């Protein structure tokens, strides 16, 4: 399963690599990282058919995660099937949740991430 993680915080990449060490080693999961919405769109334009799941922070400088979500749902809806998009935010408020779901998010997680919960959710998307 190829997953694109979009977050402007530099410590996200080593954290994901550490927490998914076994899955990466067993070739169950392959991560690509982008530090902005713009960078994520570039990755998707080059390899969108390979990306199965996108985990995107909502609050980022420049293009927000919600803006990125709108672009994903508008630009990548044709076959192959569009990627699953899970939004991540430090703010678990109802307004961010509502906007994310209205813009086509498949799920919503809050920071700090519960990696056990995330792994369980990834199992259901991988089936």
N, C-alpha and C positions, 0 to 999 in steps of 0.2 A: 504494500500500500504506500503510495507516494503522497506525502503530506507537505503542504506549504504552510510555514509558520510566519506570520507577519506581526512584528512588534519592534518598536523603535528602541527598546531597552537592550543594551549590549549583552547583559547577562542571561538572556533568554536562550540563546543557542547552546552554550555549555550546559545549562540546566537541563534542557530537553535531551541532549546527548547523554548526559549522566543518567537521567531517569529512565531512558529507553535503551540503555546499553545492550541489554540482552536481546531485545527485539531487533535492534539494528544489526547486531552480530549475526543473528539468525536470518537476516534478510527478510524479515516480516514487515519492517517499516523503513522507509527512506525519507529523510527530511531534507527540505530545501528551506532556506531562511531568507526573508526579505525584511529590511529595516524601515520600509515606508510603503505606503499604498502604491506610489508610482513604481517602485521597484517590484512590487508584487505583480502589477499589471504587466510589466516587461517579462517576468518569469512566465506568466500565464499565456501571453501572446506567443512565446517560444515553445511552451510545453504543456498547454492546457489539457490536451487529451490524456496526458500521463498523470495529472494531479487528481487524486480521488477526494481529498479533504483539504480544506483551508481552515486554519485556526488564525483568526485575526483579532488583534487588540482593537478596541474602539477608539481610544484617545491617543492619537499620534499627531505630531506636527505635520503641516501640509495637508495631504488628503487623509481624512479620518477613516476609521474602519467602516463606518456606515456609508461613506461615499464610495469606498472600495467595494463594498457589498453591492451597491447599486450598479456600479460598472460591471461587476461579475455577472449579476443577474441579467443585465442588458446585453452584454457582449458575448457571453459564453453559454447561451441557452440552447444552441443547436447541437445536434449529435456530434461527438458522443455525449452521453448524459452529463449535465452540468455537475460540477463538484459540490459536495456537501460543504456547507459553510457554518462553522461554529464561531460565534463572537465571544471575545474575552475582554473583561473590563474590571478595573479596580472598583468601579462604582456599580453596585448591584441595584441601582434605583429603577423604579418601574418605567420611567420615561425612556431610558436607554434600552431596556428590554422590549418595550412596545415598538420603538423605532426599528430595532434590529429585526424583530419578527415581521413587522409590516414590510420591510425591505427584502424579505426573503431568506432570513437566517434560518438554519435548520435547528440550531441549538444555541444556548447562551451559558457561559461559564463566568465565574467571578474569580478575581485574584485575591489572595494567593491561590494558585491552581492546586486543586486536590488531584494529584497525578494518579491515584488509585481510581478515582471516579472517571478521569479522562480515559484511562486504559479500558475501563468497563464500557464506556461509550464507544470507543474505537472498535471494540469487539463486535458491537451491534452493527456498526456501519460496515465492518468488514465481511459481514455474513451475506 
